[in-house]
Amino acid sequence: MPRKARTPSRTARPWTRWPTKRLLQLRLKDLNLRIEGTWLQGRLDELFDELAARRLTLKPHAWLSDEWFSPGGVPGIAIPFYLAHPRLIRLERSQLLEVEGGTSAGCMRILRHECGHAVQHAYVLHRKREWQRLFGRSSTRYPESYRPNPGSKRHVQHLPCWYAQSHPDEDFAETFAVWLQPRSDWRRRYSGWPALKKLQYVDRLMKELAGVAPLVRSKRRVDSIQTLSATLFEHYTNKRALHSVEFPETWDADLRRLFSDDRRLKSKESAAVFLRRHRTSIRRIVARWTGEYQLTLDTVLGDMIGRCRELRLRVVGRDRQTLTDFMVLLTARTIGMLTQGRRDWFAV
């Protein structure tokens, strides 16, 4: 008997085999993605187990969008689309040099944070007087930038860039995430910190909400991937623009302290070649130390490499010490930039 022609599967994704250039022309809504059946479902189940262990009845609904967020008035969580497929995870890394939430541990950290927002929305917690006294007013306008104090003990430290300091809602979400994380030992970790009062409040409040049904039950999916008409190229062009930043124009003096422009050292390795050779490790380590985006650091490194080439600088010390000194310099400058409010940060 002749074989029947196969009907294309609804879940067929031919773009998984496309070259990057072609893939970038595809619209987000045409990716045909879903959470079910991916590793993300396992992470959500883990989150639900953590909530159940605290006897919280809320199970935030989740959907795919273009970034992490929990919209106001909706007890749910939007998850970035790239986490739903290995090909898109690789694309994200190639375009932005890192994958936010791309590991199980990293994904859970962000899910707990976004769950904090969802809990706030579900129970309208920001209307409580004690919530406002401890965290501030939720109606406070989100700033385009904020000046974090890395030494502050009034806020917990969970996500990078001292994110709890950006807005009252983020302060609560970060505090909730620390409280929810199993074996976080927050009582000992934050002993003596003013932030401990916030954690103790969250602990009391969640005990009061144990077994209580949410007040807000909206299942809206704001900016669901099925509604996003931007192409992947447009998406990443916009993301790179958001990560751009201007660093102080004083690199020349710093670079000359680390390297030399002495013409008698022509036999030594070029500083530009040296930095290019260690570019990946510098970017990764300084990003971990500072919480800055690797994409931003890579842009700065590119400018510095170009400047070293123009100044004809050479490496004069031992490689390991020179590399350490350079990373310390870049870290110090990055922290200085953050504390001076020169960087714009946006809600997770």
C-alpha positions as CSV (number, residue, x, y, z in Angstrom):
1,M,0.0,0.0,0.0
2,P,1.3,3.5,-0.8
3,R,2.3,5.5,2.3
4,K,0.2,8.4,3.3
5,A,1.9,11.8,3.1
6,R,2.9,13.1,6.5
7,T,1.1,16.0,7.9
8,P,3.5,18.7,9.2
9,S,3.5,18.7,13.0
10,R,2.2,21.8,14.7
11,T,5.3,21.9,16.8
12,A,7.7,21.6,13.9
13,R,10.4,24.2,14.1
14,P,12.4,24.3,10.9
15,W,14.3,27.4,12.2
16,T,16.3,25.2,14.6
17,R,18.5,24.3,11.6
18,W,18.6,27.7,10.0
19,P,21.8,29.8,10.0
20,T,21.9,32.8,12.4
21,K,21.4,35.4,9.7
22,R,18.2,33.8,8.4
23,L,17.0,33.1,12.0
24,L,17.3,36.7,13.0
25,Q,14.8,37.7,10.3
26,L,12.1,35.5,11.9
27,R,9.3,37.2,14.0
28,L,9.1,36.3,17.7
29,K,5.5,35.2,17.3
30,D,6.5,32.8,14.5
31,L,8.9,30.8,16.7
32,N,6.0,28.5,17.8
33,L,7.2,28.2,21.4
34,R,5.7,27.0,24.6
35,I,6.8,26.2,28.2
36,E,5.3,22.8,28.4
37,G,7.7,20.0,27.7
38,T,10.8,22.1,28.3
39,W,13.2,22.3,31.2
40,L,11.3,25.5,32.3
41,Q,8.4,23.4,33.3
42,G,10.6,21.6,35.8
43,R,11.8,24.9,37.2
44,L,8.2,26.1,37.6
45,D,7.3,22.8,39.4
46,E,10.2,23.4,41.7
47,L,8.9,26.9,42.5
48,F,5.4,25.6,43.2
49,D,6.9,23.0,45.5
50,E,8.7,25.7,47.4
51,L,5.4,27.7,47.7
52,A,3.5,24.6,48.8
53,A,6.1,23.9,51.5
54,R,5.2,27.3,52.9
55,R,1.5,26.5,52.6
56,L,1.0,29.3,50.1
57,T,-1.8,28.5,47.7
58,L,-0.8,30.8,44.9
59,K,0.6,29.1,41.7
60,P,1.6,32.0,39.4
61,H,0.7,31.3,35.8
62,A,3.6,31.7,33.4
63,W,4.0,32.5,29.8
64,L,6.7,33.3,27.3
65,S,7.5,36.9,26.4
66,D,10.6,39.0,25.4
67,E,12.0,39.4,28.9
68,W,11.5,38.6,32.6
69,F,8.7,40.5,34.3
70,S,5.5,40.3,36.4
71,P,2.9,43.0,35.2
72,G,1.1,45.1,37.8
73,G,-2.2,43.6,38.8
74,V,-1.4,40.2,37.4
75,P,-0.2,37.3,39.7
76,G,1.8,35.7,36.9
77,I,5.3,35.6,35.5
78,A,6.6,36.3,32.0
79,I,9.7,34.3,31.0
80,P,12.0,35.2,28.1
81,F,11.4,33.2,25.0
82,Y,15.0,32.2,24.5
83,L,14.9,29.9,27.5
84,A,12.4,27.6,25.8
85,H,14.8,26.1,23.2
86,P,18.6,25.3,23.1
87,R,19.0,26.9,19.7
88,L,17.7,30.2,21.1
89,I,19.8,30.0,24.2
90,R,22.8,29.7,21.9
91,L,21.6,32.7,19.9
92,E,21.1,34.7,23.1
93,R,24.6,34.0,24.2
94,S,26.0,34.9,20.7
95,Q,24.1,38.2,20.6
96,L,24.4,39.4,24.2
97,L,27.4,37.2,25.5
98,E,25.4,35.8,28.4
99,V,22.0,34.1,29.1
100,E,20.0,35.6,32.0
101,G,18.4,32.7,33.8
102,G,20.2,30.2,31.5
103,T,21.2,27.8,34.3
104,S,18.9,25.9,36.7
105,A,20.2,27.9,39.7
106,G,20.1,31.2,37.8
107,C,16.6,30.5,36.6
108,M,15.3,29.7,40.1
109,R,16.8,33.0,41.5
110,I,14.8,35.0,39.0
111,L,11.7,32.9,39.3
112,R,11.7,33.5,43.1
113,H,12.1,37.2,42.5
114,E,9.3,37.4,40.0
115,C,7.2,35.2,42.3
116,G,7.6,37.9,44.9
117,H,6.0,40.4,42.5
118,A,3.2,37.9,41.7
119,V,2.5,37.4,45.5
120,Q,2.4,41.2,45.9
121,H,-0.1,41.5,43.1
122,A,-2.2,38.5,44.2
123,Y,-2.7,39.8,47.7
124,V,-2.4,43.6,47.0
125,L,0.2,43.7,49.7
126,H,1.4,47.2,48.8
127,R,-1.7,48.7,50.4
128,K,-0.7,47.5,53.8
129,R,0.7,50.2,56.1
130,E,3.5,48.2,57.5
131,W,4.5,47.1,53.9
132,Q,4.7,50.8,53.0
133,R,6.6,51.7,56.2
134,L,9.3,49.1,55.5
135,F,9.5,49.1,51.7
136,G,8.1,52.5,50.6
137,R,5.2,53.3,48.3
138,S,4.6,51.0,45.4
139,S,3.2,54.0,43.5
140,T,6.7,55.6,43.4
141,R,7.6,56.1,39.8
142,Y,10.2,53.7,38.5
143,P,13.5,55.7,38.0
144,E,15.3,55.6,34.7
145,S,18.5,55.2,36.8
146,Y,19.4,54.7,40.4
147,R,22.5,55.1,42.5
148,P,23.1,51.8,44.4
149,N,25.1,51.8,47.6
150,P,27.1,48.5,47.5
151,G,27.7,48.7,51.2
152,S,24.1,49.2,52.2
153,K,22.7,46.8,54.8
154,R,19.1,48.1,54.5
155,H,18.5,45.8,51.6
156,V,19.0,42.1,50.9
157,Q,21.4,41.0,48.2
158,H,19.9,38.5,45.8
159,L,20.0,39.6,42.1
160,P,23.0,41.5,40.7
161,C,23.5,45.3,40.8
162,W,22.0,45.7,44.3
163,Y,18.6,45.5,42.6
164,A,16.6,45.8,45.8
165,Q,17.7,49.4,45.9
166,S,16.0,50.4,42.7
167,H,12.3,50.6,43.8
168,P,10.0,49.6,46.7
169,D,8.5,46.8,44.6
170,E,11.9,45.4,43.8
171,D,12.9,45.6,47.4
172,F,10.0,43.5,48.4
173,A,10.5,41.0,45.6
174,E,14.1,40.6,46.5
175,T,13.3,40.2,50.2
176,F,10.6,37.6,49.3
177,A,13.1,35.7,47.1
178,V,15.7,35.4,49.9
179,W,12.9,34.3,52.3
180,L,11.6,31.7,49.9
181,Q,14.9,30.1,48.9
182,P,15.3,26.8,50.7
183,R,18.2,26.6,53.2
184,S,19.0,30.3,52.7
185,D,19.6,30.7,56.4
186,W,18.5,34.3,56.2
187,R,18.3,34.9,59.9
188,R,22.0,34.2,60.4
189,R,23.0,35.7,57.0
190,Y,21.3,39.1,57.8
191,S,21.8,39.2,61.5
192,G,22.5,42.7,62.6
193,W,21.3,44.2,59.3
194,P,18.4,46.6,59.1
195,A,17.2,44.4,56.2
196,L,16.4,41.7,58.8
197,K,13.3,43.5,59.8
198,K,12.0,43.3,56.3
199,L,12.7,39.5,56.2
200,Q,11.0,39.1,59.5
201,Y,8.0,41.0,58.3
202,V,7.8,38.8,55.1
203,D,8.0,35.7,57.3
204,R,5.1,36.9,59.5
205,L,3.0,38.0,56.5
206,M,3.4,34.8,54.6
207,K,2.4,32.8,57.7
208,E,-0.8,34.9,57.8
209,L,-1.4,34.1,54.1
210,A,-0.8,30.4,54.4
211,G,-3.9,28.6,53.0
212,V,-5.5,32.0,52.0
213,A,-6.8,32.2,48.4
214,P,-5.5,35.1,46.3
215,L,-7.6,38.2,46.1
216,V,-6.6,38.8,42.5
217,R,-6.9,35.9,40.1
218,S,-6.3,37.5,36.7
219,K,-4.8,35.1,34.1
220,R,-3.8,37.8,31.6
221,R,-0.7,37.2,29.6
222,V,0.8,40.6,28.9
223,D,3.0,40.8,25.8
224,S,2.7,37.1,25.2
225,I,5.2,35.9,22.5
226,Q,2.2,35.0,20.3
227,T,1.5,38.8,20.0
228,L,5.1,40.1,19.4
229,S,5.7,41.0,15.7
230,A,9.3,42.2,16.1
231,T,11.9,40.1,14.4
232,L,14.8,38.6,16.4
233,F,17.1,41.1,14.7
234,E,15.0,44.0,15.9
235,H,14.7,42.5,19.4
236,Y,18.5,42.1,19.8
237,T,19.2,45.5,18.2
238,N,17.0,47.1,20.9
239,K,18.5,45.0,23.7
240,R,22.1,46.0,22.8
241,A,21.0,49.7,22.8
242,L,19.7,49.3,26.3
243,H,23.0,47.8,27.5
244,S,25.1,50.6,26.0
245,V,26.8,53.0,28.4
246,E,29.4,55.7,28.3
247,F,32.4,55.2,30.6
248,P,34.6,58.1,31.8
249,E,37.0,59.3,29.1
250,T,40.1,58.9,31.3
251,W,41.4,55.5,30.1
252,D,44.6,56.8,28.7
253,A,46.2,57.6,32.1
254,D,45.0,54.3,33.5
255,L,46.3,52.3,30.5
256,R,49.7,54.1,30.6
257,R,50.1,53.1,34.3
258,L,49.5,49.4,33.4
259,F,51.4,49.3,30.1
260,S,54.3,51.2,28.5
261,D,54.7,53.2,25.3
262,D,58.5,53.0,25.6
263,R,59.8,52.5,22.0
264,R,62.7,50.3,23.3
265,L,60.1,47.7,24.3
266,K,59.1,46.7,20.8
267,S,59.9,43.1,21.5
268,K,57.3,42.9,24.2
269,E,53.7,41.8,23.5
270,S,51.3,44.4,22.4
271,A,48.8,45.5,25.1
272,A,46.1,45.3,22.5
273,V,46.9,41.7,21.7
274,F,47.2,40.8,25.4
275,L,43.8,42.2,26.2
276,R,42.2,40.6,23.2
277,R,43.8,37.2,24.2
278,H,42.2,37.5,27.7
279,R,39.0,39.3,26.7
280,T,36.6,36.5,27.5
281,S,37.9,35.7,31.0
282,I,38.2,39.5,31.8
283,R,34.6,40.0,30.8
284,R,33.3,37.0,32.6
285,I,35.2,37.6,35.9
286,V,34.5,41.4,36.1
287,A,30.8,40.8,35.3
288,R,30.7,38.4,38.2
289,W,32.4,40.8,40.6
290,T,30.3,43.8,39.6
291,G,27.0,42.5,38.4
292,E,27.5,44.5,35.1
293,Y,26.3,43.0,31.8
294,Q,29.0,41.2,29.9
295,L,27.8,43.0,26.7
296,T,28.6,46.4,28.3
297,L,32.0,45.3,29.5
298,D,32.8,43.8,26.1
299,T,32.0,47.1,24.4
300,V,34.3,48.9,26.8
301,L,37.0,46.3,26.3
302,G,36.8,46.8,22.6
303,D,37.3,50.5,23.0
304,M,40.2,50.0,25.3
305,I,41.9,47.5,23.0
306,G,41.6,50.0,20.2
307,R,43.1,52.8,22.4
308,C,46.0,50.5,23.4
309,R,46.7,50.0,19.7
310,E,46.6,53.7,19.0
311,L,48.9,54.5,21.9
312,R,51.2,51.6,20.9
313,L,51.3,50.2,24.4
314,R,53.3,47.1,25.4
315,V,53.0,44.7,28.3
316,V,56.0,45.1,30.7
317,G,55.1,43.0,33.7
318,R,54.2,39.4,34.2
319,D,51.1,38.2,32.5
320,R,49.2,37.0,35.6
321,Q,49.9,40.2,37.6
322,T,49.2,42.5,34.7
323,L,45.9,40.6,34.1
324,T,44.9,40.9,37.8
325,D,45.8,44.6,37.9
326,F,43.7,45.3,34.8
327,M,40.7,43.5,36.1
328,V,41.0,45.4,39.4
329,L,41.1,48.6,37.5
330,L,38.1,47.7,35.4
331,T,36.2,46.6,38.4
332,A,36.9,49.8,40.3
333,R,35.9,51.9,37.4
334,T,32.7,49.9,36.9
335,I,31.7,50.2,40.6
336,G,32.5,53.9,40.5
337,M,30.2,54.3,37.5
338,L,27.4,52.4,39.2
339,T,27.6,54.5,42.5
340,Q,27.7,57.7,40.5
341,G,24.4,56.9,38.8
342,R,25.9,56.8,35.3
343,R,24.1,53.6,34.3
344,D,20.5,53.2,33.5
345,W,18.8,50.1,35.0
346,F,15.4,48.7,34.1
347,A,12.9,46.5,35.9
348,V,13.5,42.8,35.8
